[in-house]
Each structure stands twice: as structure tokens, then as C-alpha cells.
Amino acid sequence: VVSIVLRAPDGSTVILRESNSPDPTAGELRPHVIAGTYPVDLRPEESLGRLSGIERQGTWVLEAQAATGAPPVIDAWALHVEDEETVIEDSERFLIPIAARTPGADASLWRTHLQLVNPTARPMEVGLTTGPLSEVAPRRTSLVVPAGHRIALSDAFHALGLNRGSSTLVVDASRDVATAALIVAETTGVRQALPVLEPDTASQVVATHHLFFLDGEATGRSNVGVTDTAGRGGIATFLFTDAHSGEPVGDPVPLLIPPDGVATVTDVHAAAGIAPGLELRGVVSLSDPGLWPWASVVDDTSSDAIFVAGQPLTALARRTLPVVSRGIGRTGELWTTDLRLLSEDEGTIHARFLPADGSSGVDAHIAVSAGATVILDDLVASLFGLASATGALILEPEDPELAWAAEARIRSLRADRRTGQTLPTVATPARGALLVPWLGDGTDTRSNLVITETAGAQLTLSATVLDAQGRIAGSAFSVELDGGAIRILDPLVAADAQGCADCSILLTPTGGAGRFTALASVLDLVTGDPVTIAGWDLSSQ
């Protein structure tokens, strides 16, 4: 019931909000409070570009009027005018396979949190576009990330003017703008990192993908989705198979995917007509190479969800898991790492564990059979015989032509609630500078930065923590890695920047011939829920 208008010194106006617009905080504890930034996380009715080129000197006025009731009160407001020309050069199309603003279990509101970090000296324009929506036309908006700054959209769909919905989210931006996405349950606070697919994802996808860790436990459920990354749409068929024999189990589940859209199946065990509790693997057959399958595995005891990406069988000479672990957490819970392997033919995979404490590596050999899943729960203990250790895991098949897949997760084994996350498997390390876009909110979170050298050569990195305005937080510090080494550190402590909220970290090679991967494991100290934030390679692949 409130209208907001910005009036320029020459009398020109832009309508930011009309009186019949829905409250931007509808359904929240303060339904009549309007707070945010146009056009960053609030969507103006008219484009602010209408004011481009006018004389900025003079009095700017923000007018707020109520159609009925008491007049609104403006607590505070500010105007930012950007002098530099906006740059959107070498724009690429990055895809978040599922984004949402939708109710979940326990009356929670699931919303998508988006981080955009621009480490350059120029402002960068970013376009955001949804895929097809069930009730309204796809939405699009653009925003400018100022030079050296970060923009955080705590509710990306709301920033697009949507109160409810789910679909894909396309980010049109230069590769220089690092992007990270989370899906967050507003009531419980649990969150899960979402992948940001590269522009060439479609060319990497094959006709069949495999989904691991669809546990089907009595305390949870698995939801499956297929996202179109190429704008052609298509058909997919999901089928459970026995993890050991590869034989089909239950009924096939078809999905029809619209162009640029996503199709989902809630509780795929029920859809396939099977009871939970079996050791199964999901197989997704795709009609188009641009289709990309995934699953969200929810634990009802904690409302925690892990995001599982579809895995094709591909011939790779090496896969690196930057961190695997077995140890006791801060509240006494045991954290373990589980691994799943699948191959097209019989063979052997060499596994090497590189402890983070610098002690000698431990080797093991894993036999794989055609079509059978190798299940290694608590692999640090079961495969390497270690009671407590953290480090990197390198997997290499003896036959370089072997087509295989690997997936890992880390989780806590508390009886009353389970939390966890899948772990990224890296095939191509960074070529140059790498930026981790988010290190937590600085209050109830703690971040561990994991850096792994993957080429077997020495490497020196310069590490700089940046605050939300792009300013250096604390002091830059150096990280030195021997060949194959792993370093785990708290970056805010290392930089003497404790309490820095919504910070990022830039890692730049300064010496040596090594190559590296980096990620942040961000732990919520209230819920105990971790999320993995992958490093963003600022160089072209």
C-alpha cells in the first residue's frame, strides 16, 4: 500500500514502487518494512537508467506515500551515482541448475542466496534471467557490481519480483565476476551450496548419468531434477539400479524438461514404487546432451540437504578430492567421508591419501568391476586404516582409458540429526588467480580454507581477504606448498581479519610451477551444517 518515487533535481522521476505492489517482505515478521537497494535486491517499477545523463547537482528527493492509513516513515536512504562506464565485455552464460523461493518442510521458506564478486578496477554489469515459470513469464533484470565490490542477494527470486517459484537461473557476466549460490531454509537456517555450471557444460554431458548417495533412509527423501543447459529441452528417464549388480529396481520415472527449464520429481523412491533403505544408484538416461541431472537428498531429522550432481562415466587420468576427513567435531560428533566409485569395465584405481599435517602419504588400490558401485563408507578408516586424519585424496586408474566416475560426501553421524555435504572432485586445477567468493557471514560461521597442490611441484600463493567493498581486510599473507601438499587454515585468522562479514579471498600464484585447487568449508556454528564454496577460476580455461 506504499508507493515510492525518486525525483531528480530537474524534476525527472522514476517510480521505484507502486502502491499496489506486493510487500517485499510478505510473510516475514515485519511485513510492512521495505529495506534494500534498488535495483540490487529490490526491483524498481521503472528503470533507473531513465536518469542517466541528467545533471546530478542539486536536490534529490525520495517520496513515499500510502494509499490508506498512516503516512509511511523513511528511516534512512542514500543515493549512489557511478561515474565510470559500465563494462560487460566477454560476457559468458553461467547457469545455476535450480533456484527457488518456495515453502518447505516445517513451514520453512527456501530461498536462493546469490553472491557476485567483482575484483576488477571497473564496474561490471550482470544479467539475471529465470527459466520457465509455472504461473508467470520468465523474469529478467540487470544490476551493476561496482569496481572491487561484492553484491549479495539474500533472496534472488525476490529481487526478480517473484514471491514464489522455482526454475533455473542464468547469470550473464564476464568471467571476472565470481559467482556463488546457496539455497537456504529461512526457519532452520540450514543451507546447501549450488553448482554454477560453466558455459561449455553441454558439450561435456553424455547420454547417461549416475546419481550416488540416494540413500532412501527412513529419516529422509531424495528429490531428483534435470536441468536444460542448452535451450533445447528434452526427455529424461530416471531408474534405480541395485548398487552391486546394476540390475533395475522399481519403476522408471519419466521427466519432460522445457527449453531453458528444469523438471523435478519429489521423493523419487515413492515415484519409483520402492521402499527406502536399499543400497541403490540412480541412472538417468537423457535425450539431449544439454540436459544435466541432479538430486537433493534431504534428512528430515535436521532438514539438512546435500546437492548431488549427476556423474557420467568418463576416461580421466586423475581426479583429486581436495579434502577428505575423519575426526571429532566441535560438539563431539564424529565426521566421516564416504566414497562411491563406478566404472564401465573391470580395473584398478590407485588411491593416495596426502595428510594435511605433512606426514607421509598412504597408498591403497581399489578393484572396480563393470557396472558395480564400489561403496567405501568412512574411507579414511576403512581404506587407509587411520583413526583420525584430514588430507587430500588423489585417484588414478591404472588404465588411462578406463571410463569411471567418483563421488564423495562428508557427514556427521550424530544419532539425533545428520548434516553433511558432497565434496567436489577436481579434474582441472586453476591456471592462474582463483577467488573464493564467500567465507561466511562473520558472526555464527567459521571458515576453513583448503588449498591443494595438484601438479607435484612447489607453489607460492599470495592470499588477500577482501571485504564487501573490495577493501583489503587485515593483512595479505603468503601460502607455500610443496608438491602434492595440502594446507588447511582459517583465512580470517591468518589475515588477522576476524569478524569480517561476507568476505572473499583472492589467491594469486607468485612463484613455483605448481597448480592448485581451493575451496572454503563454511560451518554454521548454530546448526552444525557445513557448505562447500568452490574457488572461482578467474582465468579462461
C-alpha positions as CSV (number, residue, x, y, z in Angstrom):
1,V,0.0,0.0,0.0
2,V,3.1,2.3,-0.2
3,S,4.4,4.0,-3.4
4,I,8.0,5.2,-3.6
5,V,9.2,7.7,-6.2
6,L,12.8,9.1,-6.8
7,R,12.7,12.7,-8.0
8,A,15.9,14.2,-9.7
9,P,17.0,17.8,-9.4
10,D,15.5,18.6,-12.9
11,G,12.1,17.1,-11.9
12,S,12.5,13.8,-13.7
13,T,11.1,10.9,-11.8
14,V,11.4,7.1,-11.5
15,I,8.7,5.0,-9.9
16,L,10.5,2.6,-7.6
17,R,7.4,1.0,-6.1
18,E,3.7,1.4,-6.9
19,S,1.1,1.3,-4.1
20,N,-0.4,-2.0,-5.4
21,S,2.9,-3.8,-5.4
22,P,3.3,-6.8,-3.1
23,D,5.2,-6.1,0.1
24,P,8.8,-7.2,-0.5
25,T,8.9,-8.9,3.0
26,A,5.5,-10.6,2.7
27,G,5.2,-13.5,5.1
28,E,8.1,-12.4,7.2
29,L,8.0,-11.0,10.8
30,R,7.9,-7.3,9.6
31,P,5.6,-7.4,6.6
32,H,5.4,-3.6,6.2
33,V,9.1,-2.8,6.3
34,I,10.8,-2.1,3.0
35,A,14.6,-2.3,3.1
36,G,17.1,-2.9,0.4
37,T,18.8,-1.4,-2.6
38,Y,17.2,-0.6,-6.0
39,P,18.0,-2.3,-8.4
40,V,20.2,-4.7,-6.5
41,D,17.8,-6.7,-4.2
42,L,14.7,-4.6,-4.8
43,R,13.1,-4.5,-8.3
44,P,12.1,-0.9,-9.4
45,E,8.9,-0.5,-11.4
46,E,10.8,1.8,-13.8
47,S,14.4,1.6,-14.8
48,L,16.9,3.9,-13.1
49,G,18.6,4.1,-16.5
50,R,16.0,6.8,-17.3
51,L,18.0,9.2,-15.2
52,S,21.3,8.6,-17.0
53,G,22.9,11.7,-18.4
54,I,21.0,14.3,-16.3
55,E,22.7,16.9,-14.2
56,R,23.4,15.3,-10.8
57,Q,24.0,18.6,-8.9
58,G,21.0,19.8,-6.9
59,T,18.4,18.2,-4.6
60,W,17.3,14.6,-5.0
61,V,14.1,13.7,-3.3
62,L,12.7,10.3,-2.2
63,E,8.9,10.5,-1.9
64,A,6.9,7.8,-0.1
65,Q,3.1,7.9,0.1
66,A,0.5,5.5,1.5
67,A,-2.8,4.9,-0.3
68,T,-4.6,4.4,3.1
69,G,-3.7,4.6,6.8
70,A,-0.9,6.4,8.5
71,P,1.8,8.0,6.3
72,P,5.0,6.0,5.8
73,V,8.2,6.9,7.6
74,I,11.6,7.0,5.8
75,D,14.2,6.0,8.4
76,A,17.2,6.5,6.1
77,W,18.1,6.5,2.4
78,A,21.1,7.2,0.2
79,L,21.9,7.6,-3.5
80,H,24.9,6.1,-5.2
81,V,25.9,7.6,-8.6
82,E,28.5,5.6,-10.6
83,D,31.0,7.8,-12.6
84,E,32.7,5.1,-14.6
85,E,31.3,3.5,-17.7
86,T,29.8,0.1,-17.0
87,V,31.6,-2.8,-18.7
88,I,30.0,-6.0,-19.9
89,E,32.8,-7.4,-22.0
90,D,33.4,-11.0,-22.9
91,S,30.1,-11.9,-21.4
92,E,29.5,-15.6,-20.7
93,R,26.4,-17.6,-19.7
94,F,26.6,-19.3,-16.3
95,L,23.8,-21.5,-15.1
96,I,22.5,-22.3,-11.7
97,P,20.6,-25.5,-12.3
98,I,17.9,-24.9,-9.7
99,A,16.9,-21.7,-7.8
100,A,13.8,-21.2,-5.8
101,R,11.6,-19.2,-3.4
102,T,9.3,-21.9,-2.2
103,P,7.8,-23.3,1.1
104,G,9.5,-26.4,2.5
105,A,9.0,-28.7,5.4
106,D,8.4,-27.3,8.9
107,A,6.9,-24.1,7.4
108,S,10.4,-23.0,6.3
109,L,10.8,-20.7,3.3
110,W,13.6,-21.9,0.9
111,R,15.2,-19.1,-0.9
112,T,18.3,-18.7,-3.2
113,H,21.2,-16.6,-1.9
114,L,23.5,-15.2,-4.7
115,Q,27.0,-13.8,-4.2
116,L,28.6,-11.7,-7.0
117,V,32.2,-10.5,-6.5
118,N,33.9,-8.1,-8.9
119,P,37.7,-8.0,-8.1
120,T,38.5,-5.7,-11.1
121,A,39.0,-2.0,-11.2
122,R,35.9,-1.4,-13.3
123,P,32.1,-1.8,-12.6
124,M,30.6,-4.9,-14.3
125,E,27.1,-5.4,-15.4
126,V,25.4,-8.7,-14.7
127,G,22.2,-10.0,-16.2
128,L,19.9,-12.4,-14.2
129,T,17.2,-14.4,-16.0
130,T,15.0,-17.2,-14.8
131,G,14.0,-20.2,-16.8
132,P,10.3,-21.0,-17.5
133,L,8.0,-20.5,-14.5
134,S,4.7,-22.3,-13.9
135,E,2.4,-19.2,-13.4
136,V,4.2,-16.2,-14.9
137,A,6.6,-15.3,-17.7
138,P,10.3,-15.7,-17.1
139,R,11.8,-12.7,-15.3
140,R,15.0,-10.8,-16.2
141,T,16.9,-8.0,-14.5
142,S,20.3,-6.5,-14.6
143,L,22.5,-4.9,-12.0
144,V,25.9,-3.4,-11.7
145,V,28.6,-4.7,-9.4
146,P,30.8,-1.7,-8.6
147,A,34.6,-2.0,-9.1
148,G,36.1,-4.1,-6.3
149,H,32.8,-4.7,-4.6
150,R,30.6,-7.6,-3.8
151,I,26.8,-7.7,-4.2
152,A,24.8,-10.3,-2.1
153,L,21.2,-11.1,-3.0
154,S,19.8,-12.9,0.0
155,D,16.7,-13.8,-2.0
156,A,17.5,-13.8,-5.7
157,F,13.9,-14.7,-6.8
158,H,12.5,-11.9,-4.7
159,A,15.0,-9.5,-6.4
160,L,13.4,-10.6,-9.7
161,G,10.0,-9.6,-8.4
162,L,8.8,-13.2,-7.6
163,N,7.1,-14.2,-4.3
164,R,7.2,-17.9,-5.2
165,G,8.5,-20.2,-7.8
166,S,11.4,-22.4,-8.8
167,S,13.4,-22.7,-12.1
168,T,16.9,-22.3,-13.5
169,L,18.8,-19.0,-13.0
170,V,21.0,-17.8,-15.8
171,V,23.9,-15.4,-14.9
172,D,25.2,-13.4,-17.9
173,A,28.5,-11.9,-16.8
174,S,32.2,-11.6,-17.5
175,R,34.3,-14.5,-16.1
176,D,36.0,-11.8,-14.0
177,V,32.8,-11.7,-11.8
178,A,33.0,-14.6,-9.4
179,T,29.6,-16.2,-8.6
180,A,28.5,-18.4,-5.8
181,A,24.9,-19.6,-4.9
182,L,23.3,-21.2,-1.9
183,I,19.8,-22.4,-1.2
184,V,18.8,-21.5,2.4
185,A,15.9,-22.6,4.7
186,E,14.8,-19.5,6.4
187,T,13.4,-21.1,9.5
188,T,16.0,-23.7,10.3
189,G,19.0,-21.9,8.8
190,V,20.4,-24.9,7.0
191,R,21.8,-24.3,3.6
192,Q,23.4,-26.0,0.7
193,A,25.8,-24.7,-1.9
194,L,24.6,-24.9,-5.5
195,P,26.8,-25.5,-8.5
196,V,27.4,-22.8,-11.1
197,L,27.7,-24.5,-14.5
198,E,30.2,-23.3,-17.0
199,P,29.2,-22.1,-20.5
200,D,30.6,-25.3,-22.1
201,T,28.8,-27.7,-19.8
202,A,26.5,-29.0,-22.6
203,S,29.5,-30.2,-24.6
204,Q,30.7,-32.2,-21.6
205,V,27.4,-34.0,-20.9
206,V,26.8,-37.6,-22.2
207,A,23.7,-39.6,-22.6
208,T,23.7,-41.4,-19.3
209,H,24.5,-40.0,-15.8
210,H,24.7,-41.7,-12.4
211,L,23.5,-40.3,-9.1
212,F,25.0,-41.6,-5.9
213,F,24.0,-41.3,-2.2
214,L,20.3,-41.5,-2.9
215,D,20.1,-43.3,0.5
216,G,16.4,-43.6,0.8
217,E,16.8,-43.8,4.6
218,A,13.6,-43.7,6.7
219,T,14.6,-40.3,8.0
220,G,14.9,-38.6,4.6
221,R,13.9,-38.4,1.0
222,S,15.6,-37.8,-2.3
223,N,14.3,-35.3,-4.9
224,V,15.6,-35.6,-8.5
225,G,15.8,-32.9,-11.1
226,V,17.0,-32.5,-14.7
227,T,18.1,-29.0,-16.0
228,D,18.4,-28.0,-19.6
229,T,21.7,-26.1,-20.2
230,A,21.4,-25.7,-23.9
231,G,18.0,-24.2,-24.6
232,R,16.6,-27.3,-26.4
233,G,14.7,-29.1,-23.7
234,G,14.2,-32.9,-23.9
235,I,13.2,-36.0,-22.2
236,A,14.9,-37.9,-19.3
237,T,14.2,-41.2,-17.7
238,F,15.3,-42.0,-14.1
239,L,15.7,-45.6,-13.0
240,F,17.0,-47.0,-9.7
241,T,19.5,-49.9,-10.0
242,D,21.0,-52.2,-7.5
243,A,24.3,-50.7,-6.4
244,H,26.1,-54.1,-6.5
245,S,24.6,-55.9,-9.5
246,G,23.4,-53.0,-11.6
247,E,20.0,-54.6,-12.1
248,P,16.9,-52.3,-12.4
249,V,14.8,-51.8,-9.3
250,G,11.3,-50.3,-9.2
251,D,9.6,-48.4,-12.0
252,P,11.2,-45.9,-14.4
253,V,10.3,-42.3,-13.8
254,P,10.0,-40.0,-16.9
255,L,10.7,-36.3,-16.9
256,L,9.8,-33.7,-19.6
257,I,12.2,-30.8,-19.5
258,P,11.2,-27.5,-21.2
259,P,13.8,-25.4,-23.0
260,D,16.0,-23.5,-20.5
261,G,13.9,-25.1,-17.8
262,V,14.0,-27.8,-15.1
263,A,11.8,-30.8,-14.3
264,T,11.7,-32.2,-10.8
265,V,10.4,-35.3,-9.0
266,T,9.7,-35.0,-5.3
267,D,10.5,-38.2,-3.3
268,V,11.8,-40.3,-6.2
269,H,11.6,-43.5,-4.1
270,A,7.8,-43.1,-3.9
271,A,7.6,-42.2,-7.5
272,A,9.5,-45.4,-8.5
273,G,7.3,-47.5,-6.2
274,I,10.1,-48.8,-3.9
275,A,10.7,-48.8,-0.2
276,P,13.6,-46.8,1.3
277,G,16.7,-48.4,2.9
278,L,18.1,-50.3,-0.1
279,E,21.7,-49.6,-1.4
280,L,20.8,-48.1,-4.8
281,R,22.2,-46.0,-7.5
282,G,20.2,-43.7,-9.8
283,V,20.7,-43.9,-13.5
284,V,19.4,-41.0,-15.7
285,S,19.1,-41.5,-19.5
286,L,19.0,-38.3,-21.4
287,S,17.6,-37.5,-24.9
288,D,19.9,-34.5,-25.4
289,P,23.5,-33.8,-24.4
290,G,22.5,-30.4,-23.0
291,L,20.5,-32.0,-20.1
292,W,22.1,-32.1,-16.7
293,P,20.7,-34.3,-13.8
294,W,21.0,-33.7,-10.1
295,A,19.4,-34.7,-6.8
296,S,18.7,-33.0,-3.5
297,V,18.9,-35.5,-0.6
298,V,17.1,-34.2,2.5
299,D,17.5,-35.5,6.0
300,D,14.2,-34.9,7.9
301,T,15.8,-35.0,11.3
302,S,17.9,-31.9,10.6
303,S,16.2,-30.5,7.4
304,D,19.7,-30.6,6.0
305,A,20.1,-31.2,2.3
306,I,23.0,-32.3,0.2
307,F,23.2,-31.5,-3.5
308,V,24.3,-34.4,-5.7
309,A,25.4,-33.8,-9.2
310,G,25.0,-36.4,-12.0
311,Q,28.2,-38.2,-12.9
312,P,29.0,-39.5,-16.4
313,L,31.5,-42.3,-16.9
314,T,34.5,-40.6,-18.5
315,A,38.1,-41.5,-19.1
316,L,40.2,-39.2,-16.8
317,A,43.7,-39.9,-15.8
318,R,43.3,-38.3,-12.4
319,R,40.6,-37.0,-10.0
320,T,41.5,-35.0,-6.9
321,L,39.3,-34.7,-3.8
322,P,40.8,-31.5,-2.2
323,V,39.8,-32.7,1.3
324,V,38.6,-35.9,3.0
325,S,38.5,-36.3,6.7
326,R,37.8,-38.4,9.8
327,G,37.6,-36.7,13.1
328,I,35.7,-35.3,16.0
329,G,33.7,-32.1,15.5
330,R,33.3,-29.2,17.9
331,T,30.3,-30.8,19.7
332,G,31.8,-34.3,19.9
333,E,30.2,-35.7,16.8
334,L,32.2,-38.0,14.5
335,W,32.7,-36.7,11.0
336,T,33.5,-39.3,8.3
337,T,34.0,-39.3,4.5
338,D,32.2,-41.7,2.2
339,L,33.3,-42.5,-1.4
340,R,31.4,-44.1,-4.3
341,L,33.2,-45.4,-7.5
342,L,31.7,-46.8,-10.7
343,S,33.5,-48.0,-13.9
344,E,32.5,-49.2,-17.3
345,D,34.9,-52.1,-17.2
346,E,37.0,-54.1,-14.7
347,G,40.1,-52.3,-13.5
348,T,42.1,-50.9,-10.6
349,I,42.2,-47.4,-9.2
350,H,45.2,-46.2,-7.2
351,A,44.2,-44.1,-4.2
352,R,46.8,-41.9,-2.5
353,F,45.9,-40.1,0.8
354,L,48.1,-37.0,1.5
355,P,47.7,-35.9,5.2
356,A,47.4,-32.2,5.9
357,D,49.9,-32.5,8.8
358,G,52.7,-33.1,6.3
359,S,53.2,-36.8,7.3
360,S,53.9,-39.4,4.6
361,G,51.2,-40.3,2.1
362,V,49.3,-43.6,2.4
363,D,48.5,-45.7,-0.7
364,A,45.8,-48.2,-1.5
365,H,44.4,-50.0,-4.5
366,I,40.7,-50.3,-5.3
367,A,39.4,-53.0,-7.6
368,V,36.4,-52.0,-9.7
369,S,34.0,-54.2,-11.7
370,A,31.9,-53.3,-14.7
371,G,28.6,-51.7,-13.6
372,A,29.0,-52.4,-9.9
373,T,29.3,-49.5,-7.4
374,V,32.3,-49.6,-5.0
375,I,31.0,-48.5,-1.6
376,L,33.6,-47.1,0.7
377,D,32.0,-45.6,3.8
378,D,34.3,-44.0,6.3
379,L,37.1,-44.4,3.8
380,V,39.9,-42.8,5.9
381,A,39.5,-45.7,8.4
382,S,38.2,-48.5,6.1
383,L,40.6,-47.9,3.2
384,F,43.7,-46.4,4.9
385,G,43.4,-47.6,8.4
386,L,43.6,-44.2,10.1
387,A,41.6,-43.4,13.2
388,S,41.8,-39.6,12.7
389,A,43.2,-37.7,9.8
390,T,42.4,-34.9,7.3
391,G,44.0,-34.6,3.9
392,A,43.6,-34.7,0.1
393,L,42.8,-37.8,-1.9
394,I,44.2,-38.5,-5.4
395,L,42.5,-41.2,-7.5
396,E,44.3,-42.5,-10.7
397,P,43.2,-45.6,-12.7
398,E,45.9,-47.9,-13.8
399,D,44.3,-48.0,-17.3
400,P,44.1,-44.3,-18.5
401,E,41.4,-45.3,-21.0
402,L,39.1,-46.6,-18.2
403,A,35.7,-44.7,-18.1
404,W,34.8,-44.1,-14.5
405,A,33.0,-41.8,-12.0
406,A,33.6,-40.8,-8.4
407,E,31.5,-39.0,-5.8
408,A,32.3,-38.3,-2.1
409,R,30.4,-36.8,0.8
410,I,31.4,-35.8,4.4
411,R,28.8,-36.1,7.1
412,S,28.3,-36.2,10.9
413,L,27.0,-39.4,12.5
414,R,25.1,-37.9,15.4
415,A,22.1,-40.1,16.3
416,D,19.6,-37.3,16.6
417,R,20.5,-35.4,13.4
418,R,22.7,-35.8,10.4
419,T,24.3,-33.0,8.5
420,G,26.8,-33.1,5.6
421,Q,27.8,-32.1,2.1
422,T,29.1,-33.6,-1.1
423,L,32.7,-32.9,-1.8
424,P,33.9,-31.5,-5.2
425,T,36.1,-33.8,-7.4
426,V,38.5,-31.7,-9.3
427,A,39.9,-32.8,-12.7
428,T,41.3,-29.4,-13.9
429,P,43.2,-27.2,-11.4
430,A,43.4,-23.4,-11.6
431,R,45.7,-21.9,-14.2
432,G,46.0,-18.6,-12.5
433,A,44.3,-16.5,-9.9
434,L,41.4,-18.0,-8.0
435,L,38.8,-16.3,-5.9
436,V,36.6,-17.9,-3.2
437,P,33.6,-15.7,-3.2
438,W,32.2,-16.2,0.3
439,L,33.8,-17.0,3.7
440,G,30.6,-16.9,5.8
441,D,28.8,-14.1,7.4
442,G,31.4,-13.4,10.1
443,T,29.1,-14.0,13.1
444,D,27.9,-17.5,13.6
445,T,30.1,-19.1,11.0
446,R,33.6,-20.4,10.8
447,S,35.6,-21.0,7.6
448,N,38.4,-23.4,6.8
449,L,40.2,-22.7,3.6
450,V,41.6,-25.8,1.9
451,I,44.4,-25.4,-0.7
452,T,45.8,-28.4,-2.5
453,E,48.7,-28.5,-4.9
454,T,47.9,-31.0,-7.7
455,A,50.9,-31.0,-10.2
456,G,53.6,-32.3,-7.9
457,A,55.6,-29.0,-7.9
458,Q,56.3,-26.3,-5.4
459,L,54.0,-23.3,-5.4
460,T,53.8,-20.0,-3.6
461,L,50.5,-18.1,-3.3
462,S,49.6,-14.6,-2.2
463,A,46.4,-14.6,-0.2
464,T,44.3,-11.4,0.3
465,V,41.0,-11.2,2.2
466,L,38.6,-8.7,0.7
467,D,35.6,-7.2,2.5
468,A,32.2,-6.5,0.8
469,Q,33.5,-3.1,-0.5
470,G,36.6,-4.7,-2.0
471,R,39.0,-3.3,0.6
472,I,41.8,-5.5,2.0
473,A,40.7,-6.9,5.3
474,G,43.6,-7.4,7.7
475,S,46.9,-8.2,6.1
476,A,47.8,-10.2,3.0
477,F,49.7,-13.4,3.7
478,S,51.7,-16.0,1.8
479,V,51.0,-19.7,1.5
480,E,53.8,-22.0,0.4
481,L,53.0,-25.6,-0.8
482,D,55.4,-28.4,-1.6
483,G,54.4,-30.7,-4.5
484,G,51.2,-32.6,-3.7
485,A,50.8,-30.8,-0.3
486,I,47.5,-29.6,1.3
487,R,47.1,-26.7,3.6
488,I,44.0,-26.1,5.8
489,L,43.7,-22.8,7.6
490,D,41.3,-20.3,8.9
491,P,41.8,-17.4,6.4
492,L,40.3,-14.7,8.7
493,V,42.7,-15.7,11.4
494,A,45.6,-15.9,9.0
495,A,44.8,-12.4,7.7
496,D,44.1,-11.0,11.2
497,A,40.6,-10.1,9.9
498,Q,38.4,-11.9,12.5
499,G,34.8,-10.8,12.3
500,C,34.9,-9.8,8.7
501,A,31.4,-10.3,7.3
502,D,30.7,-11.6,3.8
503,C,34.3,-11.5,2.8
504,S,36.0,-13.3,-0.1
505,I,39.6,-14.3,-0.6
506,L,41.8,-13.9,-3.7
507,L,44.6,-16.4,-4.2
508,T,47.3,-15.4,-6.7
509,P,50.4,-17.6,-7.7
510,T,53.6,-15.7,-7.2
511,G,56.2,-18.4,-7.5
512,G,56.9,-22.0,-8.5
513,A,55.5,-24.3,-11.2
514,G,52.7,-25.9,-9.2
515,R,49.0,-25.8,-9.8
516,F,46.2,-25.8,-7.2
517,T,42.6,-26.1,-6.2
518,A,41.0,-24.2,-3.3
519,L,37.7,-24.3,-1.5
520,A,36.1,-23.0,1.7
521,S,34.2,-25.2,4.1
522,V,31.9,-22.8,5.9
523,L,30.4,-24.2,9.1
524,D,27.3,-22.8,10.7
525,L,28.1,-22.7,14.4
526,V,24.4,-22.8,15.4
527,T,23.1,-25.7,13.2
528,G,26.4,-27.5,12.7
529,D,25.6,-27.5,9.0
530,P,28.6,-27.1,6.6
531,V,28.6,-25.9,3.0
532,T,31.4,-26.0,0.5
533,I,32.2,-22.9,-1.5
534,A,34.3,-23.7,-4.5
535,G,37.0,-21.4,-5.8
536,W,36.3,-19.4,-8.9
537,D,39.0,-19.6,-11.6
538,L,39.5,-16.1,-12.9
539,S,41.5,-17.3,-15.9
540,S,40.0,-18.7,-19.1
541,Q,40.1,-22.5,-19.4
